[in-house]
């Protein structure tokens, strides 16, 4: 009897082999692919890896245009460029499968992992997936893997597999057909190729970003006044704020100031109360992504990638989870004993180990596949973690330790000051009991405003009472972390795919700005064109409805083929409407993307708007590129302050975005970023240590800017 265990990745295969082998597993190779052989309980076992998805969807017949629905599973290296390495893994699995009598899937226990295992069995091994058993685990520790081995599920989770396959088919149907439709609309309107894209989740996500952008653009600020009292006590100065936070009438604000100045000012009342702050709940993926963004500025995608690496190293549990609950049978004491071996956590772990009972705080959210994220208790070796990995590991460990600690206690002090019957509020706050803040305080922002003792009735020494004019501000732009949260709230995308959707919007040139997201003119126009002509493409409700159908498939309450057919029929109707209005859509899109030679791949790259074109599309635009802007002499905007060379406008080959660079590159590395919109006109002026000043002309207006965006006078 030979058992073949299929792992999702090579390093996971190694973890499994070393955990299950009674001795040291033997590593063998087929071509470039390593796999492991060993025995356990007298049984010969082979552990062989996939390398993520080995098979992908592609058209059965190569065709252009839309709609297209005749697709099937093919090796990923056939469907996608740059995936030739997968061929070796498919060959290796096919070879070892011939030796096996029993099959076990040990990929990540989620919909993607189930699809990887299902397709590897069916198409690489030539085995009916119904024959396979399932190892189910949430951490790659020896203990967890042994437990999974001795408690094999009788089959793979077909609910997960069917939901995952349905998602792949729906995403292909919508993504490819709608992207082809947009590209065809541009071609019909301009006669030129430019690849645009949208998708089942991408469109609605861009839609709510565009809605926010319009709110900001249409916002009209309203003036208001705040009134402040500057006072002194014990040689220190403090600022109290008028009880009515905003005064909308300037004359009223003037009157209040004049009357309050007459005094006398005294303490009318002192209110002191204590607030208990419970520890934060365990991390699910979304909260980890938001906290990592707040603490380190990591994008959601980067956080997920780092967390995945920590999981594969066995240091933390599986990150793709929506649960805020820890496993009931998790040995908290054992994990704490191991964490106590690390100096930075030793005092906190020892404090907790002194407790008779360890009961963690938990949240409301649950996930049937995986628990909340927690440290496994396995410890990193010195130098084993990168700085980024160390940061996320520290965040996860400290969050875990905080779960068992006492609540923090904050004292809130409110002093009501009266000056000629006008009240001002002086607020203070301080932490009187650290509790869980001892370990997690570095990642939580609490203001410490310590006030002196005030007694009711005591006079107040007023230095100044003044009014300040302010204006209401537009809604804040979304941060990357806020986009993920909004997608969660709307019920679109999944915990595993949301970060990638956001990255796709960046790569398509629809959005820009890493901390405050701004929709580009192209992104605005894509949504406007779709919303006006085929609004279902950007419908949150429609996307959410199909997300719910996928959940029903997973739970065994809906049929995979039925959901796919329903989605296909819905898309056919949408594409029929699109074809009828294709020219109008193309014309709307051209208002942003331009016409003639500027719709070539070159110009589109400059706007940061397109993905790579196919070979056929390359040929279609080659003449336009040859005649296009890149054959012109580079625009000189000034002299380099470092070497005296020419500062010229250049274009990033990867993103297409323009910038100013020195003509003596690479010997001289002076560069400046540039606005991506408007005509650039040299002025022969300099600023900021010799940085050139250029004139930007766009939409009938002109203004000058220093190309050094740190300039205090930017824009000039």
C-alpha positions in Angstrom: 0.0 0.0 0.0 1.5 3.3 -1.1 -0.1 6.6 -0.1 0.4 9.8 -2.1 -0.1 13.1 -0.2 -0.4 16.1 -2.4 0.8 19.4 -0.8 0.1 22.9 -2.1 3.7 24.0 -2.3 7.2 22.5 -2.0 8.1 24.0 1.4 4.8 22.7 2.8 5.5 19.2 1.4 8.8 19.3 3.3 7.0 20.3 6.5 4.5 17.5 6.1 7.2 14.9 5.3 9.3 15.8 8.3 6.3 15.9 10.6 5.0 12.4 9.6 8.2 10.5 8.9 9.2 8.1 11.7 12.8 8.7 10.7 14.3 11.2 8.3 12.3 11.3 5.0 14.2 10.6 1.8 14.2 13.4 -0.7 14.0 12.3 -4.4 13.6 14.2 -7.6 11.8 13.8 -10.9 13.4 16.4 -13.2 13.6 19.6 -11.2 10.9 18.7 -8.7 11.7 17.3 -5.3 9.4 14.9 -3.4 9.7 12.8 -0.2 9.4 9.2 0.7 9.2 7.6 4.2 7.3 5.1 6.2 4.8 5.5 9.0 3.1 2.6 10.8 4.5 0.3 8.2 2.9 2.2 5.4 5.0 3.7 2.5 4.1 7.3 2.0 5.0 9.8 -0.7 4.6 13.6 -0.3 4.7 15.5 -3.6 4.0 19.2 -4.1 2.0 21.2 -6.5 3.1 24.8 -6.9 -0.2 26.6 -6.4 -2.7 26.2 -9.3 -1.3 23.7 -11.8 -4.4 24.1 -14.0 -6.4 27.1 -15.2 -9.4 27.8 -17.4 -8.9 28.7 -21.1 -11.0 28.7 -24.3 -11.3 25.3 -25.9 -10.9 27.0 -29.3 -8.8 30.1 -29.8 -11.1 32.9 -30.7 -11.5 36.7 -30.5 -14.5 38.8 -29.7 -17.3 38.1 -27.2 -19.2 36.4 -25.7 -17.2 33.3 -25.2 -18.2 30.5 -22.8 -16.7 27.3 -24.2 -13.8 26.9 -21.8 -12.1 24.0 -20.0 -9.2 23.2 -17.6 -5.8 23.2 -19.2 -2.3 23.2 -17.7 -1.6 26.7 -16.3 1.5 27.0 -18.5 -0.8 26.8 -21.6 -3.2 29.4 -20.3 -0.7 31.9 -18.9 2.7 33.2 -19.9 5.6 32.8 -17.5 4.2 29.6 -15.9 6.4 27.1 -17.7 7.8 25.9 -14.4 4.4 24.2 -13.7 5.1 21.6 -16.4 7.7 19.9 -14.3 5.3 19.7 -11.3 2.5 18.2 -13.4 4.9 15.6 -14.8 6.2 14.7 -11.3 2.7 14.3 -9.9 1.7 12.1 -12.9 4.7 9.9 -12.3 4.4 9.4 -8.5 0.6 8.8 -8.9 1.3 5.6 -10.9 3.0 4.2 -7.8 0.1 5.1 -5.4 -2.9 3.1 -4.2 -4.3 5.8 -1.9 -4.5 9.5 -2.3 -4.6 12.3 0.2 -5.1 16.0 -0.4 -3.1 18.2 2.0 -3.5 21.6 0.3 -4.6 24.7 2.3 -8.1 24.0 3.6 -10.1 26.6 1.7 -11.8 26.9 -1.6 -8.6 27.6 -3.5 -6.7 24.8 -1.9 -9.6 22.4 -2.7 -9.6 23.4 -6.3 -5.8 22.9 -6.5 -6.1 19.4 -5.0 -9.2 18.6 -7.1 -7.6 19.6 -10.4 -4.2 18.1 -9.6 -5.9 14.7 -8.9 -8.2 14.8 -11.9 -5.9 16.2 -14.6 -2.3 15.5 -13.4 -2.8 12.2 -11.6 -5.7 10.9 -13.7 -7.5 10.0 -10.5 -11.2 10.5 -9.6 -11.1 13.1 -6.8 -13.8 11.1 -5.0 -11.1 8.5 -4.3 -9.0 11.0 -2.2 -9.0 11.6 1.5 -8.3 14.9 3.2 -5.8 16.2 5.7 -7.4 19.1 7.5 -5.1 21.5 9.5 -4.8 25.1 10.4 -1.2 25.2 11.4 2.0 23.5 10.0 3.3 22.3 13.4 4.3 18.6 13.8 1.5 18.2 16.4 -1.2 19.7 14.0 0.0 17.6 11.1 0.1 14.4 13.0 -3.4 15.1 14.3 -4.6 15.7 10.8 -3.0 12.5 9.6 -4.6 10.3 12.2 -8.0 12.0 11.7 -8.2 12.0 7.9 -11.5 13.2 6.4 -13.0 10.4 4.2 -13.2 12.7 1.1 -12.1 16.1 0.0 -14.6 18.9 0.9 -16.7 18.8 -2.3 -18.7 21.8 -1.2 -15.5 23.9 -1.1 -14.3 22.4 -4.3 -17.6 23.1 -6.2 -17.7 26.6 -4.8 -14.1 27.2 -5.8 -14.7 25.9 -9.3 -17.8 27.9 -9.7 -15.9 31.1 -8.6 -13.2 30.4 -11.2 -15.7 29.9 -14.0 -17.8 33.0 -13.0 -14.7 35.1 -12.7 -13.4 33.9 -16.1 -16.8 34.4 -17.8 -17.2 38.0 -16.4 -13.6 39.1 -16.4 -12.7 37.9 -19.9 -15.9 38.8 -21.7 -16.3 42.2 -20.1 -12.7 43.1 -20.7 -13.0 42.1 -24.3 -16.2 44.1 -24.6 -14.4 47.2 -23.2 -11.5 46.8 -25.5 -13.8 46.2 -28.5 -15.7 49.4 -27.6 -12.4 51.4 -27.7 -11.4 49.8 -31.0 -14.8 50.6 -32.6 -14.7 54.2 -31.4 -11.1 55.0 -32.4 -9.9 52.2 -34.7 -7.1 51.6 -32.3 -6.3 48.9 -29.7 -6.2 49.7 -26.0 -6.8 46.9 -23.5 -9.1 47.8 -20.6 -10.6 45.4 -18.1 -13.3 45.0 -15.6 -14.8 42.0 -13.8 -17.4 40.5 -11.5 -15.9 42.1 -8.3 -13.5 44.6 -9.9 -16.4 46.7 -11.4 -18.5 47.2 -8.2 -15.3 47.9 -6.2 -14.3 50.6 -8.6 -17.9 51.9 -8.5 -17.9 52.7 -4.8 -14.4 54.3 -5.1 -15.8 56.5 -7.9 -18.9 57.4 -5.8 -16.5 58.6 -3.1 -14.5 60.5 -5.6 -17.6 62.3 -6.8 -18.6 63.2 -3.3 -15.2 64.8 -2.9 -15.3 66.6 -6.2 -18.9 67.9 -5.6 -18.3 68.9 -2.0 -18.7 72.6 -1.2 -17.1 73.6 2.0 -19.1 75.5 4.5 -17.4 78.1 6.8 -17.8 77.8 10.5 -16.1 79.1 13.6 -14.7 77.5 16.7 -14.2 79.4 20.0 -11.3 78.6 22.3 -10.2 79.7 25.7 -6.5 79.7 26.6 -6.0 79.5 30.3 -3.2 79.0 32.8 -2.9 76.9 35.9 0.2 76.0 37.9 2.4 77.7 35.3 1.1 75.5 32.5 -1.3 76.5 29.7 -4.4 74.6 28.6 -7.0 75.1 25.8 -10.7 74.7 26.4 -13.3 74.6 23.6 -16.7 76.3 23.6 -19.5 73.9 24.4 -21.1 74.4 20.9 -18.4 72.9 18.7 -19.3 74.8 15.5 -20.8 78.2 15.2 -22.1 78.7 11.6 -22.7 82.5 12.0 -19.7 84.8 12.3 -21.6 87.5 14.1 -22.8 85.0 16.7 -19.2 83.9 17.1 -18.1 87.5 17.6 -20.8 88.1 20.2 -19.9 85.0 22.2 -16.2 86.0 22.3 -16.9 89.5 23.4 -19.4 88.5 26.1 -17.1 85.6 27.4 -14.1 88.0 27.6 -16.0 90.0 30.2 -15.8 87.1 32.7 -15.4 86.3 35.4 -14.3 82.7 34.6 -14.6 79.9 37.1 -14.9 76.1 37.3 -18.6 75.3 37.2 -18.3 71.5 37.4 -15.8 68.7 37.3 -16.7 65.3 36.0 -14.4 62.3 36.4 -15.3 58.8 35.3 -13.4 55.6 34.6 -13.9 53.6 31.5 -12.9 49.9 31.1 -11.3 49.0 27.8 -11.4 45.3 27.1 -8.6 43.6 25.1 -9.1 43.5 21.3 -10.5 40.3 19.8 -8.3 37.8 17.9 -7.2 38.6 14.4 -9.1 37.5 11.3 -7.5 38.3 8.0 -9.3 41.6 7.5 -8.5 43.0 11.0 -4.8 41.9 10.6 -4.6 43.7 7.3 -6.1 46.9 8.8 -3.8 46.8 11.8 -0.7 46.1 9.7 -1.6 49.0 7.5 -2.1 51.3 10.5 1.1 50.1 12.2 3.5 49.7 9.3 1.8 51.1 6.2 1.7 47.6 4.6 -0.8 47.1 1.7 -3.4 44.4 2.3 -1.8 42.2 -0.3 1.7 42.6 1.3 0.2 41.7 4.7 -1.4 38.6 3.3 1.8 37.5 1.6 3.9 38.0 4.8 1.3 36.1 6.9 1.3 33.3 4.4 5.1 33.0 4.7 4.8 32.9 8.5 2.2 30.1 8.2 4.4 28.1 5.9 7.3 28.5 8.4 5.0 27.0 11.0 5.1 30.2 13.2 1.4 31.2 13.0 -1.9 29.6 11.9 -3.5 29.8 8.5 -4.2 33.5 7.7 -7.1 33.3 5.2 -9.8 33.2 7.9 -12.8 35.3 8.8 -13.0 33.8 12.3 -12.4 35.8 15.5 -12.5 32.7 17.7 -9.6 30.4 18.8 -9.8 26.6 18.7 -11.4 25.2 21.9 -8.8 22.6 22.2 -5.7 24.8 21.7 -3.1 24.4 24.4 -2.7 28.0 25.4 -0.3 27.2 28.3 2.1 25.3 26.0 2.2 28.2 23.5 2.8 30.7 26.3 5.6 28.6 27.7 7.4 28.6 24.3 6.8 32.4 23.8 8.4 33.0 27.2 11.7 31.8 25.7 11.8 35.0 23.6 13.1 37.9 25.8 10.7 40.5 24.4 7.6 38.4 25.4 9.0 36.7 28.5 7.5 39.1 31.2 4.1 39.0 29.7 4.0 35.2 29.1 5.2 34.6 32.7 2.5 36.9 34.0 -0.2 34.9 32.2 1.3 31.5 33.1 0.8 32.5 36.7 -3.0 32.5 36.2 -5.0 29.5 37.2 -7.3 29.8 34.2 -6.5 31.1 30.7 -9.6 32.4 29.0 -9.1 34.6 25.9 -11.4 37.4 24.6 -13.2 36.3 21.5 -15.1 38.2 18.8 -18.5 37.4 17.1 -17.3 36.3 13.7 -16.7 32.6 13.0 -15.4 30.6 10.1 -16.1 26.8 9.7 -12.8 26.2 7.9 -10.2 27.9 10.1 -9.9 29.6 13.5 -8.7 33.1 14.2 -5.0 33.8 13.6 -2.7 32.8 16.4 1.0 32.1 17.0 1.7 28.3 17.1 4.4 28.4 19.7 7.1 27.4 17.3 9.8 29.9 17.5 11.8 31.6 14.8 15.5 31.1 14.8 17.9 34.1 14.9 18.0 35.7 11.5 15.2 33.5 10.2 12.7 36.4 9.7 12.9 39.4 7.5 12.1 42.8 9.0 8.6 42.7 7.5 8.0 39.1 8.8 9.3 40.1 12.2 6.8 43.0 12.3 3.8 40.9 11.5 5.0 38.1 13.8 5.3 40.7 16.6 1.8 42.0 15.9 0.3 38.5 16.0 2.1 37.4 19.1 1.3 40.6 21.1 -2.3 40.4 20.0 -2.5 36.8 21.2 -0.9 37.7 24.6 -3.3 40.6 25.0 -6.3 38.3 24.7 -5.7 36.8 28.1 -4.8 40.0 30.0 -6.9 42.2 32.3 -8.9 45.1 30.8 -7.2 48.5 30.7 -8.8 51.3 32.7 -8.9 54.9 31.4 -9.9 57.9 33.5 -11.8 60.6 31.6 -11.8 64.1 33.1 -14.2 66.8 31.9 -13.9 70.3 33.4 -16.7 72.7 32.6 -15.6 76.3 32.7 -18.1 79.2 32.9 -17.2 82.7 31.7 -20.1 85.2 31.8 -22.6 82.4 31.4 -20.7 80.9 28.4 -19.4 77.4 28.9 -16.1 75.9 27.7 -15.0 72.3 28.0 -11.5 71.2 29.0 -11.0 67.5 28.5 -8.3 65.2 29.8 -7.7 61.4 29.7 -5.1 59.1 31.2 -4.5 55.4 31.6 -4.8 54.4 35.3 -4.5 50.7 34.7 -2.5 49.4 31.8 -3.9 45.8 31.6 -3.5 44.5 28.1 -1.9 47.8 27.0 1.3 46.6 28.6 1.9 44.2 25.7 -0.1 45.7 22.9 0.0 49.4 23.7 2.6 50.1 20.9 -0.2 49.3 18.4 -3.0 51.3 20.0 -3.3 55.1 20.0 -4.7 56.5 23.2 -4.1 60.2 23.9 -2.7 60.9 27.3 -3.8 64.4 28.3 -3.0 64.9 32.0 -4.9 67.8 33.7 -4.1 69.3 37.1 -6.7 69.1 39.9 -9.6 71.5 39.6 -12.2 72.4 42.2 -15.7 73.5 41.6 -16.0 77.3 42.1 -12.4 78.1 41.8 -11.5 81.1 39.6 -9.8 80.5 36.3 -6.9 82.6 34.9 -7.9 83.3 31.3 -5.1 84.4 28.9 -7.2 84.7 25.8 -10.6 83.9 24.3 -10.6 83.8 20.5 -12.5 82.6 17.5 -11.0 80.6 14.6 -12.5 80.3 11.2 -12.5 76.8 9.6 -14.2 75.1 6.7 -16.0 71.8 6.6 -14.0 69.1 4.9 -15.0 66.6 2.2 -15.3 62.9 3.0 -11.9 61.3 3.4 -10.5 59.2 0.6 -10.4 55.5 1.2 -7.1 53.9 2.4 -6.3 50.5 1.0 -7.3 49.0 4.4 -10.6 50.9 4.3 -11.3 49.5 0.8 -10.9 45.9 2.2 -13.2 46.8 5.1 -15.8 48.3 2.7 -15.7 45.2 0.5 -16.3 43.1 3.6 -19.2 45.2 4.6 -20.8 45.0 1.1 -20.2 41.3 0.9 -18.2 41.3 -2.3 -15.0 39.4 -2.9 -13.6 36.9 -0.4 -11.0 37.2 2.4 -8.5 35.6 0.0 -9.3 37.7 -3.1 -10.1 41.2 -1.9 -6.4 42.4 -1.7 -5.7 41.2 -5.2 -8.8 43.0 -6.6 -7.4 46.2 -5.2 -4.0 45.6 -6.7 -5.7 44.9 -10.1 -7.3 48.4 -9.9 -3.9 49.9 -9.4 -2.3 47.9 -12.2 -5.0 48.9 -14.6 -4.4 52.6 -13.9 -7.9 53.1 -12.5 -6.7 54.3 -9.1 -3.6 55.8 -7.7 -2.2 56.8 -4.3 -0.9 54.2 -1.9 -2.3 55.8 1.3 -5.2 57.9 0.1 -6.8 56.3 -3.0 -7.8 58.6 -5.8 -9.6 57.4 -8.9 -7.9 58.4 -12.1 -9.8 60.1 -15.0 -9.8 56.7 -16.8 -11.3 54.9 -13.8 -14.0 57.6 -13.5 -14.8 57.3 -17.2 -15.0 53.5 -17.2 -17.5 53.5 -14.3 -19.5 56.4 -15.8 -19.7 54.7 -19.2 -20.8 51.4 -17.7 -23.2 52.9 -15.2 -24.9 54.9 -17.9 -25.2 52.1 -20.4 -25.0 48.7 -18.6 -25.3 49.4 -14.9 -25.4 45.7 -13.9 -21.7 45.4 -14.6 -20.9 47.7 -11.6 -23.8 46.5 -9.5 -22.9 45.7 -5.9 -26.2 43.9 -5.4 -25.7 41.5 -8.4 -22.2 40.7 -7.3 -23.2 40.1 -3.7 -26.1 37.9 -4.9 -23.6 35.6 -6.7 -21.2 35.6 -3.7 -24.2 34.4 -1.6 -24.8 31.7 -4.2 -21.2 30.5 -3.8 -21.7 30.2 -0.1 -24.8 28.1 -0.7 -22.8 25.8 -3.0 -20.2 25.4 -0.2 -23.0 24.5 2.2 -24.6 22.1 -0.2 -27.7 24.2 -0.6 -27.1 25.1 -4.3 -25.9 23.2 -7.4 -22.6 24.3 -8.9 -23.8 23.9 -12.5 -27.1 25.6 -11.8 -25.3 28.7 -10.4 -22.9 28.8 -13.3 -25.7 28.6 -15.8 -27.7 31.3 -14.0 -24.6 33.6 -14.0 -24.0 32.8 -17.7 -27.5 33.7 -18.7 -27.3 37.0 -16.7 -24.1 37.8 -18.4 -25.5 37.1 -21.9 -28.2 39.6 -21.3 -25.7 42.2 -20.1 -23.4 41.6 -23.1 -26.4 41.9 -25.5 -27.1 45.4 -24.1 -23.3 46.2 -24.2 -23.1 45.3 -27.9 -26.1 47.5 -28.8 -24.4 50.4 -27.0 -20.8 49.5 -27.8 -20.0 52.6 -29.9 -21.5 55.0 -27.3 -19.5 53.3 -24.6 -16.3 53.6 -26.7 -16.9 57.2 -27.4 -17.3 58.0 -23.7 -14.1 56.1 -22.9 -12.2 57.9 -25.6 -13.0 61.2 -23.9 -10.4 60.1 -21.3 -8.0 57.9 -23.3 -7.6 60.1 -26.4 -7.7 59.3 -30.1 -5.4 58.5 -33.0 -1.8 57.4 -32.2 -2.3 58.2 -28.5 -4.6 55.2 -28.1 -1.6 53.0 -28.9 0.0 50.8 -26.3 2.6 53.5 -25.8 0.2 56.2 -24.8 -1.9 53.9 -22.8 1.1 52.9 -20.8 1.9 56.5 -20.2 -1.5 56.8 -18.5 -0.7 53.6 -16.6 -3.9 52.1 -17.9 -3.2 48.9 -19.8 -2.0 45.4 -19.2 0.3 43.6 -21.7 -1.2 43.2 -25.2 -1.3 39.9 -27.1 1.0 39.3 -30.0 -1.9 40.0 -32.4 -2.7 43.2 -30.6 1.0 44.2 -30.7 1.0 43.9 -34.5 -2.2 46.0 -34.7 -0.6 49.0 -32.8 3.1 48.6 -34.0 2.7 51.2 -36.8 1.1 53.7 -34.4 3.9 53.2 -31.9 6.6 53.6 -34.5 5.0 57.0 -35.5 4.2 57.9 -31.9 5.6 60.2 -29.3 8.6 58.1 -28.3 10.3 58.9 -31.6 10.2 62.6 -30.7 13.2 64.3 -29.1 12.8 64.2 -25.3 11.4 67.3 -23.7 14.1 69.2 -21.8 12.7 71.1 -18.8 15.9 72.3 -17.2 19.5 71.5 -16.1 20.4 68.9 -13.5 21.5 70.5 -10.3 23.8 67.6 -9.5 25.8 67.1 -12.8 24.7 69.8 -15.2 23.1 67.4 -17.7 19.7 67.9 -19.2 16.6 67.2 -17.1 14.2 65.5 -19.5 10.7 64.0 -19.4 10.9 60.2 -19.4 8.4 57.3 -19.1 8.6 54.3 -16.8 8.7 51.2 -19.1 6.8 49.1 -16.6 4.0 51.5 -15.5 4.1 54.1 -18.3 4.0 56.9 -15.9 6.1 60.0 -16.7 8.8 61.6 -14.6 11.8 63.9 -14.9 15.2 62.3 -15.1 18.8 63.3 -15.8 20.1 62.7 -19.4 23.3 61.3 -17.8 21.6 58.3 -16.2 22.8 55.9 -15.0 25.9 57.9 -14.0 23.5 60.5 -12.4 20.4 59.3 -10.6 18.6 62.6 -10.2 14.8 62.1 -10.8 11.6 64.0 -9.9 8.0 62.7 -10.1 5.5 64.5 -12.3 1.8 65.0 -12.4 0.3 62.5 -14.9 -2.1 64.9 -16.5 -1.7 68.0 -18.6 0.8 69.4 -21.2 4.3 70.2 -19.7 5.8 73.5 -20.7 9.4 74.5 -19.6 9.7 77.9 -17.9 13.5 78.3 -17.5 12.8 78.9 -13.8 14.3 77.0 -10.9 13.4 76.4 -7.3 14.3 74.1 -4.4 18.1 73.7 -4.9 17.9 74.0 -8.7 14.8 71.9 -9.3 13.1 73.2 -12.5 9.7 74.9 -12.5 7.3 73.8 -15.2 4.0 75.0 -16.4 1.1 72.5 -16.5 -1.7 73.2 -19.1 -4.9 71.2 -18.8 -8.6 71.8 -19.4 -8.1 75.4 -20.3 -6.1 76.4 -17.2 -2.4 76.8 -16.5 -0.4 76.8 -13.4 3.3 76.5 -12.5 4.8 73.8 -10.2 8.2 73.1 -8.8 9.0 69.5 -9.8 10.2 68.8 -6.3 6.9 67.8 -4.7 8.4 68.5 -1.3 8.5 72.2 -2.2 6.6 74.4 0.4 5.1 76.5 -2.4 3.8 73.5 -4.5 1.6 74.3 -6.5 3.1 77.8 -7.2 
